Amino acid sequence: VVIDPNNNAIPDGHRFPSRDVSLAEQLQAQLPQAQVVKAFNTMAQEVFEAPTAALRAAHVTVYTETDHATAR
């Protein structure tokens, strides 16, 4: 299982071009034997620095996306 937390760089003017293939799909193509799971790319750095108890109290969740049910 490979966790992919990557995001594209933010372009000037915040005008993202259309893409036919996501970063996770590109990674999956490079690692065909892996089970790629997209996760953590929507979280701010402060979340990673917060104590576990505070995250549980706030009911913080992590969005994930994958084509591999067992990897989730």
N, CA, C and O atoms as a printed pandas DataFrame, in Angstrom:
     atom_number atom_name residue_name chain_id  residue_number  x_coord  y_coord  z_coord
0              1         N          VAL        A               1    0.855   -1.174    0.000
1              2        CA          VAL        A               1    0.000    0.000    0.000
2              3         C          VAL        A               1    0.900    1.235    0.000
3              4         O          VAL        A               1    1.829    1.339    0.801
4              5         N          VAL        A               2    0.615    2.163   -0.902
5              6        CA          VAL        A               2    1.357    3.418   -0.991
6              7         C          VAL        A               2    0.375    4.558   -0.754
7              8         O          VAL        A               2   -0.614    4.690   -1.474
8              9         N          ILE        A               3    0.647    5.381    0.256
9             10        CA          ILE        A               3   -0.184    6.546    0.544
10            11         C          ILE        A               3    0.325    7.714   -0.291
11            12         O          ILE        A               3    1.514    8.031   -0.262
12            13         N          ASP        A               4   -0.570    8.351   -1.030
13            14        CA          ASP        A               4   -0.209    9.493   -1.878
14            15         C          ASP        A               4   -0.814   10.765   -1.297
15            16         O          ASP        A               4   -2.016   10.990   -1.437
16            17         N          PRO        A               5    0.002   11.612   -0.640
17            18        CA          PRO        A               5   -0.504   12.870   -0.085
18            19         C          PRO        A               5   -0.250   14.078   -0.994
19            20         O          PRO        A               5   -0.461   15.219   -0.581
20            21         N          ASN        A               6    0.196   13.834   -2.214
21            22        CA          ASN        A               6    0.634   14.912   -3.107
22            23         C          ASN        A               6   -0.504   15.759   -3.653
23            24         O          ASN        A               6   -1.635   15.300   -3.814
24            25         N          ASN        A               7   -0.163   17.012   -3.930
25            26        CA          ASN        A               7   -1.044   17.943   -4.634
26            27         C          ASN        A               7   -0.232   18.613   -5.729
27            28         O          ASN        A               7    0.990   18.721   -5.628
28            29         N          ASN        A               8   -0.906   19.058   -6.761
29            30        CA          ASN        A               8   -0.238   19.850   -7.791
30            31         C          ASN        A               8    0.132   21.205   -7.207
31            32         O          ASN        A               8   -0.518   21.688   -6.279
32            33         N          ALA        A               9    1.173   21.813   -7.749
33            34        CA          ALA        A               9    1.545   23.164   -7.346
34            35         C          ALA        A               9    0.417   24.122   -7.718
35            36         O          ALA        A               9   -0.246   23.945   -8.740
36            37         N          ILE        A              10    0.206   25.133   -6.885
37            38        CA          ILE        A              10   -0.844   26.114   -7.153
38            39         C          ILE        A              10   -0.319   27.114   -8.179
39            40         O          ILE        A              10    0.659   27.815   -7.919
40            41         N          PRO        A              11   -0.959   27.182   -9.333
41            42        CA          PRO        A              11   -0.476   28.095  -10.373
42            43         C          PRO        A              11   -0.843   29.549  -10.065
43            44         O          PRO        A              11   -1.753   29.820   -9.283
44            45         N          ASP        A              12   -0.124   30.466  -10.689
45            46        CA          ASP        A              12   -0.449   31.884  -10.548
46            47         C          ASP        A              12   -1.903   32.107  -10.934
47            48         O          ASP        A              12   -2.382   31.554  -11.923
48            49         N          GLY        A              13   -2.589   32.904  -10.164
49            50        CA          GLY        A              13   -3.990   33.184  -10.437
50            51         C          GLY        A              13   -4.932   32.056  -10.042
51            52         O          GLY        A              13   -6.141   32.149  -10.257
52            53         N          HIS        A              14   -4.382   30.991   -9.465
53            54        CA          HIS        A              14   -5.195   29.851   -8.998
54            55         C          HIS        A              14   -6.038   29.250  -10.121
55            56         O          HIS        A              14   -7.123   28.725   -9.868
56            57         N          ARG        A              15   -5.558   29.323  -11.333
57            58        CA          ARG        A              15   -6.282   28.773  -12.479
58            59         C          ARG        A              15   -5.641   27.445  -12.851
59            60         O          ARG        A              15   -4.654   27.394  -13.586
60            61         N          PHE        A              16   -6.228   26.366  -12.324
61            62        CA          PHE        A              16   -5.698   25.036  -12.573
62            63         C          PHE        A              16   -6.108   24.561  -13.966
63            64         O          PHE        A              16   -7.270   24.700  -14.349
64            65         N          PRO        A              17   -5.167   24.005  -14.722
65            66        CA          PRO        A              17   -5.533   23.455  -16.027
66            67         C          PRO        A              17   -6.305   22.145  -15.849
67            68         O          PRO        A              17   -6.173   21.472  -14.827
68            69         N          SER        A              18   -7.090   21.799  -16.829
69            70        CA          SER        A              18   -7.780   20.506  -16.824
70            71         C          SER        A              18   -6.744   19.396  -16.954
71            72         O          SER        A              18   -5.738   19.549  -17.646
72            73         N          ARG        A              19   -6.999   18.295  -16.290
73            74        CA          ARG        A              19   -6.082   17.152  -16.361
74            75         C          ARG        A              19   -6.897   15.897  -16.669
75            76         O          ARG        A              19   -8.005   15.714  -16.166
76            77         N          ASP        A              20   -6.328   15.057  -17.493
77            78        CA          ASP        A              20   -6.972   13.786  -17.812
78            79         C          ASP        A              20   -6.551   12.684  -16.848
79            80         O          ASP        A              20   -7.266   11.697  -16.673
80            81         N          VAL        A              21   -5.383   12.855  -16.220
81            82        CA          VAL        A              21   -4.836   11.838  -15.323
82            83         C          VAL        A              21   -4.432   12.522  -14.013
83            84         O          VAL        A              21   -3.689   13.503  -14.025
84            85         N          SER        A              22   -4.916   12.010  -12.906
85            86        CA          SER        A              22   -4.584   12.584  -11.603
86            87         C          SER        A              22   -3.177   12.186  -11.169
87            88         O          SER        A              22   -2.564   11.292  -11.754
88            89         N          LEU        A              23   -2.672   12.861  -10.136
89            90        CA          LEU        A              23   -1.360   12.495   -9.595
90            91         C          LEU        A              23   -1.361   11.061   -9.076
91            92         O          LEU        A              23   -0.383   10.335   -9.255
92            93         N          ALA        A              24   -2.439   10.654   -8.441
93            94        CA          ALA        A              24   -2.527    9.280   -7.925
94            95         C          ALA        A              24   -2.530    8.270   -9.077
95            96         O          ALA        A              24   -1.920    7.207   -8.968
96            97         N          GLU        A              25   -3.201    8.591  -10.157
97            98        CA          GLU        A              25   -3.192    7.696  -11.319
98            99         C          GLU        A              25   -1.797    7.615  -11.933
99           100         O          GLU        A              25   -1.376    6.547  -12.378
100          101         N          GLN        A              26   -1.087    8.725  -11.959
101          102        CA          GLN        A              26    0.291    8.716  -12.461
102          103         C          GLN        A              26    1.168    7.835  -11.573
103          104         O          GLN        A              26    1.970    7.044  -12.070
104          105         N          LEU        A              27    1.012    7.977  -10.262
105          106        CA          LEU        A              27    1.778    7.167   -9.324
106          107         C          LEU        A              27    1.442    5.689   -9.483
107          108         O          LEU        A              27    2.337    4.844   -9.458
108          109         N          GLN        A              28    0.164    5.371   -9.646
109          110        CA          GLN        A              28   -0.257    3.978   -9.830
110          111         C          GLN        A              28    0.385    3.386  -11.079
111          112         O          GLN        A              28    0.798    2.227  -11.074
112          113         N          ALA        A              29    0.470    4.175  -12.150
113          114        CA          ALA        A              29    1.096    3.702  -13.391
114          115         C          ALA        A              29    2.589    3.426  -13.185
115          116         O          ALA        A              29    3.146    2.510  -13.791
116          117         N          GLN        A              30    3.230    4.226  -12.327
117          118        CA          GLN        A              30    4.656    4.043  -12.048
118          119         C          GLN        A              30    4.913    2.863  -11.106
119          120         O          GLN        A              30    5.997    2.279  -11.105
120          121         N          LEU        A              31    3.900    2.523  -10.305
121          122        CA          LEU        A              31    4.010    1.433   -9.326
122          123         C          LEU        A              31    2.872    0.442   -9.532
123          124         O          LEU        A              31    1.996    0.337   -8.674
124          125         N          PRO        A              32    2.861   -0.286  -10.643
125          126        CA          PRO        A              32    1.698   -1.124  -10.970
126          127         C          PRO        A              32    1.395   -2.224   -9.960
127          128         O          PRO        A              32    0.257   -2.687   -9.888
128          129         N          GLN        A              33    2.378   -2.651   -9.182
129          130        CA          GLN        A              33    2.136   -3.702   -8.192
130          131         C          GLN        A              33    1.616   -3.143   -6.869
131          132         O          GLN        A              33    1.190   -3.905   -6.002
132          133         N          ALA        A              34    1.645   -1.837   -6.710
133          134        CA          ALA        A              34    1.215   -1.202   -5.457
134          135         C          ALA        A              34   -0.290   -0.965   -5.448
135          136         O          ALA        A              34   -0.947   -0.989   -6.489
136          137         N          GLN        A              35   -0.811   -0.740   -4.268
137          138        CA          GLN        A              35   -2.191   -0.303   -4.084
138          139         C          GLN        A              35   -2.114    1.146   -3.603
139          140         O          GLN        A              35   -1.842    1.402   -2.430
140          141         N          VAL        A              36   -2.351    2.079   -4.504
141          142        CA          VAL        A              36   -2.220    3.499   -4.193
142          143         C          VAL        A              36   -3.493    4.005   -3.536
143          144         O          VAL        A              36   -4.598    3.756   -4.017
144          145         N          VAL        A              37   -3.324    4.722   -2.425
145          146        CA          VAL        A              37   -4.435    5.339   -1.704
146          147         C          VAL        A              37   -4.136    6.833   -1.587
147          148         O          VAL        A              37   -3.104    7.222   -1.041
148          149         N          LYS        A              38   -5.034    7.659   -2.097
149          150        CA          LYS        A              38   -4.900    9.117   -1.968
150          151         C          LYS        A              38   -5.431    9.498   -0.594
151          152         O          LYS        A              38   -6.567    9.171   -0.252
152          153         N          ALA        A              39   -4.604   10.195    0.204
153          154        CA          ALA        A              39   -5.024   10.577    1.554
154          155         C          ALA        A              39   -4.142   11.698    2.079
155          156         O          ALA        A              39   -3.010   11.870    1.627
156          157         N          PHE        A              40   -4.653   12.449    3.019
157          158        CA          PHE        A              40   -3.951   13.500    3.757
158          159         C          PHE        A              40   -3.685   14.768    2.947
159          160         O          PHE        A              40   -3.160   15.734    3.500
160          161         N          ASN        A              41   -4.026   14.801    1.667
161          162        CA          ASN        A              41   -3.708   15.969    0.844
162          163         C          ASN        A              41   -4.649   17.148    1.080
163          164         O          ASN        A              41   -4.414   18.232    0.547
164          165         N          THR        A              42   -5.700   16.962    1.860
165          166        CA          THR        A              42   -6.637   18.057    2.129
166          167         C          THR        A              42   -6.449   18.647    3.526
167          168         O          THR        A              42   -7.215   19.516    3.941
168          169         N          MET        A              43   -5.437   18.178    4.249
169          170        CA          MET        A              43   -5.260   18.594    5.635
170          171         C          MET        A              43   -4.152   19.631    5.781
171          172         O          MET        A              43   -3.118   19.552    5.118
172          173         N          ALA        A              44   -4.384   20.595    6.651
173          174        CA          ALA        A              44   -3.385   21.617    6.954
174          175         C          ALA        A              44   -2.305   21.038    7.870
175          176         O          ALA        A              44   -2.546   20.074    8.596
176          177         N          GLN        A              45   -1.136   21.628    7.827
177          178        CA          GLN        A              45   -0.015   21.186    8.657
178          179         C          GLN        A              45   -0.385   21.140   10.136
179          180         O          GLN        A              45    0.074   20.259   10.863
180          181         N          GLU        A              46   -1.210   22.080   10.585
181          182        CA          GLU        A              46   -1.585   22.136   12.005
182          183         C          GLU        A              46   -2.280   20.853   12.459
183          184         O          GLU        A              46   -2.168   20.472   13.624
184          185         N          VAL        A              47   -2.983   20.196   11.571
185          186        CA          VAL        A              47   -3.654   18.943   11.928
186          187         C          VAL        A              47   -2.617   17.879   12.279
187          188         O          VAL        A              47   -2.798   17.122   13.233
188          189         N          PHE        A              48   -1.546   17.822   11.519
189          190        CA          PHE        A              48   -0.507   16.826   11.777
190          191         C          PHE        A              48    0.245   17.099   13.083
191          192         O          PHE        A              48    0.813   16.184   13.679
192          193         N          GLU        A              49    0.244   18.335   13.514
193          194        CA          GLU        A              49    0.947   18.713   14.740
194          195         C          GLU        A              49    0.064   18.640   15.982
195          196         O          GLU        A              49    0.571   18.758   17.098
196          197         N          ALA        A              50   -1.228   18.450   15.817
197          198        CA          ALA        A              50   -2.164   18.433   16.947
198          199         C          ALA        A              50   -2.061   17.115   17.719
199          200         O          ALA        A              50   -1.781   16.068   17.134
200          201         N          PRO        A              51   -2.286   17.170   19.026
201          202        CA          PRO        A              51   -2.282   15.942   19.829
202          203         C          PRO        A              51   -3.424   15.004   19.412
203          204         O          PRO        A              51   -4.501   15.453   19.020
204          205         N          THR        A              52   -3.172   13.735   19.501
205          206        CA          THR        A              52   -4.166   12.733   19.115
206          207         C          THR        A              52   -5.486   12.939   19.842
207          208         O          THR        A              52   -6.547   12.836   19.227
208          209         N          ALA        A              53   -5.444   13.227   21.129
209          210        CA          ALA        A              53   -6.670   13.417   21.909
210          211         C          ALA        A              53   -7.502   14.573   21.357
211          212         O          ALA        A              53   -8.729   14.486   21.313
212          213         N          ALA        A              54   -6.852   15.641   20.942
213          214        CA          ALA        A              54   -7.569   16.795   20.390
214          215         C          ALA        A              54   -8.229   16.429   19.061
215          216         O          ALA        A              54   -9.346   16.864   18.780
216          217         N          LEU        A              55   -7.545   15.636   18.251
217          218        CA          LEU        A              55   -8.124   15.209   16.970
218          219         C          LEU        A              55   -9.342   14.321   17.194
219          220         O          LEU        A              55  -10.357   14.462   16.512
220          221         N          ARG        A              56   -9.234   13.413   18.148
221          222        CA          ARG        A              56  -10.377   12.537   18.450
222          223         C          ARG        A              56  -11.552   13.349   18.994
223          224         O          ARG        A              56  -12.699   13.106   18.618
224          225         N          ALA        A              57  -11.278   14.295   19.861
225          226        CA          ALA        A              57  -12.339   15.126   20.440
226          227         C          ALA        A              57  -13.036   15.955   19.365
227          228         O          ALA        A              57  -14.233   16.229   19.464
228          229         N          ALA        A              58  -12.291   16.350   18.348
229          230        CA          ALA        A              58  -12.858   17.160   17.264
230          231         C          ALA        A              58  -13.458   16.298   16.156
231          232         O          ALA        A              58  -13.995   16.824   15.180
232          233         N          HIS        A              59  -13.368   14.974   16.303
233          234        CA          HIS        A              59  -13.896   14.030   15.304
234          235         C          HIS        A              59  -13.304   14.281   13.924
235          236         O          HIS        A              59  -14.015   14.277   12.918
236          237         N          VAL        A              60  -11.990   14.500   13.891
237          238        CA          VAL        A              60  -11.298   14.728   12.623
238          239         C          VAL        A              60  -11.324   13.442   11.802
239          240         O          VAL        A              60  -11.059   12.356   12.318
240          241         N          THR        A              61  -11.642   13.578   10.529
241          242        CA          THR        A              61  -11.647   12.433    9.627
242          243         C          THR        A              61  -10.669   12.696    8.481
243          244         O          THR        A              61  -10.277   13.834    8.224
244          245         N          VAL        A              62  -10.294   11.629    7.813
245          246        CA          VAL        A              62   -9.375   11.720    6.682
246          247         C          VAL        A              62  -10.104   11.209    5.448
247          248         O          VAL        A              62  -10.626   10.095    5.434
248          249         N          TYR        A              63  -10.130   12.036    4.422
249          250        CA          TYR        A              63  -10.701   11.604    3.149
250          251         C          TYR        A              63   -9.697   10.698    2.455
251          252         O          TYR        A              63   -8.505   11.001    2.404
252          253         N          THR        A              64  -10.186    9.584    1.921
253          254        CA          THR        A              64   -9.338    8.674    1.170
254          255         C          THR        A              64  -10.014    8.311   -0.135
255          256         O          THR        A              64  -11.239    8.346   -0.249
256          257         N          GLU        A              65   -9.202    7.964   -1.117
257          258        CA          GLU        A              65   -9.720    7.509   -2.401
258          259         C          GLU        A              65   -8.768    6.457   -2.936
259          260         O          GLU        A              65   -7.552    6.648   -2.940
260          261         N          THR        A              66   -9.328    5.351   -3.385
261          262        CA          THR        A              66   -8.530    4.270   -3.949
262          263         C          THR        A              66   -9.419    3.353   -4.772
263          264         O          THR        A              66  -10.637    3.317   -4.597
264          265         N          ASP        A              67   -8.796    2.627   -5.656
265          266        CA          ASP        A              67   -9.492    1.585   -6.415
266          267         C          ASP        A              67   -9.342    0.227   -5.731
267          268         O          ASP        A              67   -9.830   -0.783   -6.237
268          269         N          HIS        A              68   -8.673    0.207   -4.591
269          270        CA          HIS        A              68   -8.354   -1.047   -3.898
270          271         C          HIS        A              68   -9.047   -1.097   -2.534
271          272         O          HIS        A              68   -8.568   -0.493   -1.575
272          273         N          ALA        A              69  -10.147   -1.797   -2.445
273          274        CA          ALA        A              69  -10.935   -1.843   -1.203
274          275         C          ALA        A              69  -10.137   -2.347   -0.022
275          276         O          ALA        A              69  -10.313   -1.849    1.090
276          277         N          THR        A              70   -9.268   -3.316   -0.225
277          278        CA          THR        A              70   -8.499   -3.850    0.899
278          279         C          THR        A              70   -7.422   -2.874    1.381
279          280         O          THR        A              70   -6.968   -2.973    2.521
280          281         N          ALA        A              71   -7.015   -1.946    0.539
281          282        CA          ALA        A              71   -6.011   -0.962    0.940
282          283         C          ALA        A              71   -6.606    0.124    1.825
283          284         O          ALA        A              71   -5.908    0.698    2.660
284          285         N          ARG        A              72   -7.880    0.406    1.648
285          286        CA          ARG        A              72   -8.523    1.458    2.430
286          287         C          ARG        A              72   -8.455    1.121    3.885
287          288         O          ARG        A              72   -8.943    1.884    4.718
